[in-house]
């Protein structure tokens, strides 16, 4: 039996094509994935991301615990509401999951983890928290709606009267509590907007209020093309427990400078970095897809995520290729029986409504 | 569903033309499953294909899907308009044809599904 979010019947009513996504019955699209993609880049759209797991860390030892648990340094979190993206590593330096940590106060940090890895993550965290003054609360009572696009903030302020004063001054990657709403200026699209965590019972009201303001529902299909254009990793595709984060475009999130010890640090320091995550732009006709082999003058690589980019009108990919390859270099991708030419580019490919290529 | 066409269980349609060639495309059901089309790779003209052989690929944003030859024969024409506008398949799958074949045996068409039999295939997949 697939799990359903509090918005399941709303999706069905809106004509969603529902699919099994990591054990959850989720909307893939509501008609056209490409139209939904453009809607978010040019106006705004809303996503049901209630399948993602919210965890509340409470207790006086939260910060110390997180210093050890994740690869990024939570000491960057000084101001209440500030968010931090990080990988959580295993002892071998592989990625257990990627997550966002919101710092509220010294005895309350909120973490959002991926849906498909939530159970594993919780077990991992509980094991590491054993004996510490940290309590991990699993907030299955919360739903999450992301509103993304250039007009997203305005629409949310219209949908939740009074929320503007509490969130207008939020900078990107900050969150604030407004009544029972936890409103964060974060997202997975490369557009401005909010992610709103709220009691499950209120989710349908907010969803319908946003929809009546002209905010279109967006499925997981467009969520994937938006995040790929924005150059954001997808767990399970661009990295997993076997992946070195330093070879997966996550070096900026791994703090190896401080004295602090964290899980996986020793393994990372002892491993040579041979690969990089690079952007590819297909020169020939076709569509790049994950797992297609990439040939370069410095050795072989592989596409981790590939798609047709609606914003660029051509195919793009993230690929793990030898680290010596530079932007502007040409590589070959094996697509079925053909060798197609692709250009290495710096990603993100598109953000804030525009192509960056 | 178009009553004048023949179908395969792998979601191709085929139409016998007055000149004896057979026009091939994918069904409306197939395009709706695949979603927004972004790329079509048609076979080379002159290629000989056997019934059931992979001979074209249609790709949506979501996925790539093989297209199989509904009958045996030679590829004699392909729809180059789809190179620049693959979305025409989404707009009207029964007019956005992919390629034309000269059949080895015109009677091979008789072995394909009629509209009612194809509808039954679609219905059974829905369950």
Interface residues (C-beta under 8 A of the other chain):
Chain A: X28 X29 X32 X33 X34 X221 X225 X285 X286 X287 X289 X307 X308 X310 X315 X336
Chain B: X35 X36 X38 X39 X41 X57 X59 X61 X62 X64 X83
